[in-house]
Amino acid sequence: MTPLRLVFLGSDPIALPLLDWLAGEGAALAQVTAVFTQPDRPAGRGQKVRPNAVKAWALERGLPVYQPEKLTEEVRAQLAALGADVALVMAYGHILREEFIAMPRLGTLNLHASILPKYRGASPIQAAIAGGEHETGVTLMRIVRRLDAGPVADVERVPIAPLDTAVEIEGKLAAACVPLVARALPGLLAGSLVFAAQDETAATHCRRLEKEDGALDFSAPAAVLAARINGLFPWPGCTTTINDQVVKLGLADVVDGGGAAGEVRGTDAAGLLVGTGAGLLRLRRLQRPGGRMLNADEFLRGFPVATGTRLGSHPMSVLLTRS
């Protein structure tokens, strides 16, 4: 069979393992003929304008790169001229209009970083971890005009371990895209790939995260707090105040025990122990202003925290909705 002509639309490094596979072993099934990605924007501490990882990948391979600020009629004509068999989207950053979705001969497919219909929206990785899930995955679906609501072809599942943060899960999901697409492309080529409608009654939605979402309420159970800390690392990052200083938290888990909510109960070999509404929260990584994220033992050598210290506590925002 002749490989499919594939146009990729994406802007995030999560797609790089899949793109590498498509440029290598997967090229027998589909060949990337062009990339659409977000315009170059300031990034990093110096806020220098630089290409994103997907653009850099495409330029290294001499592929055409399109970076429209808006999806205008001119952009639609550029996409039409490419003669794509299929468009594949992952973390692109633009909402596609119907005329874009329908243009490729075999349609436009999307890779979404959750097990749909749960966690539709902008922050599925963080929301799944913060929600206490034990697994998540990548869903391959057709794009429709409603957000992440298209029919589903297949899912590749990955486990969420107790000490996984959004960093580890993003890496697992990036790798999971490869077997998922490798299974789907032969069926797409043969016209036998089946898509099933999502169960709308089970749909949930997660919004774009904001800095304020890092607040912690220590009257919540330790399991809820640990999941929130791990899910929201590195962005926006959960914080508390210790002796009037803002401290960022990078990793946490739960141990047996109890104590007043927000009160430091001591330490063990792995972290700082804090009372909550149910159980003890163990803070395993912490970062003071201007410092680095450190394991608890190293952090506490330079920032001692006495037993009985009360940590700052604030109401936590809702990350997930049904609407």
Protein Blocks (a to p, Z undefined) as FASTA:
>chain_A
ZZdddddddfbfklmmmmmmmmmmmmmmoccfbdcddddddedjkopacddfklmmmmmn
opacdddfbdcfklmmmmmmnopabdcdehkopacdfklmmmpmnbpaddddbddfehia
jklmlmmmmnopabdcdddddddfbehiaccfbdcdddddfklcfklmmmmmmmmmmmmm
mmmmmmmmnopaccddddfklgccdddddfklmpccfkbcfklmmmmmmmmpcbgbiadd
eehiacddfbdcddeddddehiafbdcfkbccdddfeocdddfbdcdehiacddfklmmm
mmccdehiacdddddddfbdfZZ
